[in-house]
């Protein structure tokens, strides 16, 4: 293997339009009438979760580490719900290679999004991702996936081995705003 090339990957704000290819943002709807409301409660049906198998509810705590992405994972049998409950973090994601669904995605299909406790996300089946990178000492999430996902539906690829590349997650655009989030 040759020298590992470092590529800068700018982190994006989590918007519905930018995130749509990877999954759904779960947030309070603004322009949609609640599915139910009463004098003390409102709720909205915001998306569907494919539950054709028993589900696992996981508490995940992540510790700060360098903002360098060198691996990706995916689950082809389950969607994955990530609900941030503490801290701001960065989630790298990538779309499956269009010509070979078993291959690691190409450079131009990798993105990174800023996550905060105000919004959860539901990753589509097969979306490549990596554990979020906390921007403080730690961050915590509730994760919901099919039971036995780790044991039976975990595909991990090394970007260093596949491309001889790693991605430096860049927060340059957000440096002035992170303290207020």
N, C-alpha and C positions, 0 to 999 in steps of 0.2 A: 504494500500500500504506500502511495506517495504522501506528500505533505497535505495535511488537512486544510482546506480553504475555508475561511470564515466569511459568511455572507450576512449582511445586515438585513434584518427583517423588522420593518416598522410595525409597532403595535397600533391597532386601530381602536376607536371607540366602538362599543357594542351597539350597532344599529340594526334594525330589522332588515334593511336592504343589504347591508354588507354581510350579515350573518346567514341570510336565507339559504344559500347553497349548503350550509353545514347543519342546519337545524332550525329550531324555533326558540325565540326569546320568550320567557314567561314573565310577564309584567302586568300591572294593572291596566286593563284596557281603558282608553280614554274616550273614544267615540262609539263604543258599543254598549248597548243596553244590557244590564245584568241578566243572567239566566234566571236568577231569583233575587228578590229583595224583600226586606221586611223593615220594621222600625229600627232593628238593631243589627241587620246583616245584609250584605250584598255578596253575590258570587257570580263569577263568569266562567263559562266553559271555554278555556283558551286554546287547548290543543288535545290531541289524542295520544295516549301512550299505549303501545302494543304490549299487551299483557297476556300472551298466550302460554305463559309458564309462570311458576312461582318467582316472586321478585325478592331481591335483597335490598335492604335499606342499610346504608353504610355511613358511619361517621368517619370522615377523613380529615386528619390534621397534617398540614404541610409546613415544613420549615424552609426558611429562606435559603436560596442557593444561587450560584451564578446564573445570569440570564442567557444561558447558552443551550440551545436546542440541538441535541445530537441523536435523538431517537424519536420514533413515533409508534403508537399502538392503535389498534382498532378492534371493534367487536362487530362481527357480521350478522349475529343472531339477535342483537338487542339494541335498542336505543339506550342512551345514557343520560339521566337527569343529573345535572350539577347545580346544586343550590348553595351559593356562597352564604355563610352565616357569620363569618368573621374575617376581616381584612380585605384588602384590595390585591388582586393577583392578575397574572397574564396567562391566558389559555391559548396555546398553539393548536391549530387545526389544519387539516388538509383534505382535499377531495381525492377520491380514488382515481387512479390512472384510467382514463377513458378507454384506452386501447388494450389494457391488461389489468383487470381488476385485482389480480394477485400481486402486481408490482407495487413498489413504493411510489407515492405520487411524485410528479416532477416539481421542480423549484417553483414554477409559477402557480402552483395549486396550494401553496402553503401560506397561511395567514396567522395572525396573532391578535387576540382581542383582550381588552381590559375588562375584568369582571369585578363587581362589587356586590355587597349584600342586597342591593335594591332589586336585582333581577336574577332569575334562574335561567338556565338554558337546557334544552333538550336536544342532544346530538342525534342526528339521523344514524341509522344502522350503517356501518361501514366507514364512517367518517374517521379519518386518522386524527389523533390528538396525543397530547402528552399531559402528564399531571401539571396542573397550574403552578406557576412560579409566584410565590408570595412577594409583595413589594415591601413588606415589613418583616418583622421577626418570624411571623407565622400567619397562616390563614387556615380557616376550617370550612368544610363543606358537608352537606348531606348529599350522598350519591345514591341513586336508585338504578339498578340494573337487574337483569335476570339472575336468579340464583345460579351459582357455579360458572359465572362469566369468567372469573379469573382462572378457574381450572380447565374450562372447555371452550372458551371463545376469546382468547387473547392472542393477538398476532402482533408481535413487536419487531420493528425493523430499525437497524442502525443506519443513520444518515451518513456517518463516517465511513462505514463499510460499503454502502450502496453507491454513494456519490463522492466520497472523500471530501465531505463538506459538513460544516455545522453552521447553525444560524445564531447570530448574536441578536437577541431581542432588544430593539431600540425603543426607548421611552422619550426620545428627544422632544417629540411633539407635546408630551404631557408634563414635562418637568415642572412647569409653573402651576399646574392644576392639581397635582397629586395630593398636596397637603390639604386641600379643601374637600377631598372626596371622602 
